[in-house]
Amino acid sequence: MSLQVTFLGAGRMASAIVDGLLSRGAATPAQLACLGGAGPSADTLAARTGIRLATDLEDLLRNADLVVVAFKPQHLARADPRLAELTRGKLVLSVLAAKTLARLGKTFPHARNIVRTMPNTPAAIGAGITGWCAARALSADDRATVTALLGAIGREIELPEEQLDALMAVSGCGPAFVFEFTAALREAGIAAGLSREAAALLSLETVLGAAKLMAATGAEPEDLRNQVTSPNGTTYAGLQVMAARDFRGMLRDTALATKARSAELSAQD
Ligand SMILES: NC(=O)c1ccc[n+]([C@@H]2O[C@H](COP(=O)([O-])OP(=O)(O)OC[C@H]3O[C@@H](n4cnc5c(N)ncnc54)[C@H](OP(=O)(O)O)[C@@H]3O)[C@@H](O)[C@H]2O)c1
């Protein structure tokens, strides 16, 4: 990217994007600047990465082309009203969970475009998947900027805004479901007679290895499952219990509850 990119909020998500941009060589420290709240996060990020620490909002936004909004969603309600003018003509990209394009438009009414994104926690190690949508059709240059920025923290997918609550149910909250699955597999291993240490190693490496195998082969998970399931064999015995307890129905209910809660939160101002 050849743009000036500024970060309003300099916590975990802003740091993940800055680290991703710098480590991929997609931006230089001179192109990036940040500003936080009353705490130390912006000083820490600037000192650690060499990006510029802005002195105030005017300083942050004066030469910015792209403004990444990365404070907490609850900060939006008390955002500085000068942001409306200071972001005039700029591209605004928000990572704020549950803040709709319509709501963002109230704070950034003169932006040339607004992009709402929903990253997930593996973004911290560049292995995230981010869903996003834009308020208006993106110019080719702005689209390239958005995909380059989100590409710094993993993969990205453009979706209609009305599908972002469903995305929350799969990728936004999905890492927590995978963590819970992994912990449950560890506990199951302990119940089956393993030490906690062995069960923890086996469950983690199994989730990691299976995910890598899916990604490397591109095969449907059902096909990979069938390849290791001989009739009346060991995997078959286990899968019979998963089916009898309606594992898929339980996950569907999990996703629908997540989606419903996300829709409730998105409806709040
Ligand atoms: N972490 C994730 O994996 C993840 C995933 C998806 C979406 N998100 C979204 O990312 C956003 C940030 O989350 P986070 O985990 O990075 O939070 P965080 O680590 O707590 O960082 C929040 C940042 O906001 C700053 N801030 C506080 N008040 C501010 C103000 N009035 N103006 C400007 N900045 C202000 C804080 O600065 P001080 O330190 O100075 O107070 C800090 O730099 C949230 O909206 C969240 O929905 C995060």
The ligand as an ORCA input file, in Angstrom:
! r2SCAN-3c Opt
* xyz 0 1
  N      -9.499     -8.635     19.688
  C     -10.141     -9.317     18.732
  O      -9.810    -10.440     18.393
  C     -11.306     -8.681     17.976
  C     -12.004     -9.459     17.060
  C     -13.026     -8.855     16.318
  C     -13.322     -7.522     16.507
  N     -12.642     -6.809     17.425
  C     -12.997     -5.396     17.610
  O     -11.817     -4.633     17.718
  C     -12.079     -3.514     18.516
  C     -10.923     -3.310     19.479
  O     -10.799     -4.480     20.263
  P      -9.428     -4.809     20.976
  O      -9.512     -6.216     21.424
  O      -8.296     -4.357     20.136
  O      -9.559     -3.821     22.254
  P      -8.413     -3.269     23.221
  O      -7.193     -4.100     23.118
  O      -9.057     -3.045     24.547
  O      -8.078     -1.838     22.586
  C      -8.976     -0.772     22.645
  C      -8.258      0.470     22.195
  O      -9.171      1.578     22.181
  C      -8.482      2.692     22.749
  N      -9.412      3.711     23.209
  C     -10.078      3.797     24.370
  N     -10.835      4.906     24.392
  C     -10.629      5.526     23.220
  C     -11.110      6.736     22.646
  N     -12.015      7.480     23.280
  N     -10.666      7.082     21.414
  C      -9.773      6.315     20.752
  N      -9.290      5.164     21.245
  C      -9.725      4.785     22.460
  C      -7.653      2.081     23.827
  O      -6.659      3.011     24.204
  P      -6.078      3.092     25.709
  O      -5.243      1.890     25.927
  O      -5.302      4.336     25.645
  O      -7.272      3.171     26.624
  C      -7.084      0.876     23.091
  O      -6.015      1.281     22.276
  C     -13.404     -3.715     19.209
  O     -14.340     -2.817     18.656
  C     -13.778     -5.141     18.884
  O     -15.165     -5.274     18.640
  C     -11.632     -7.346     18.178
*
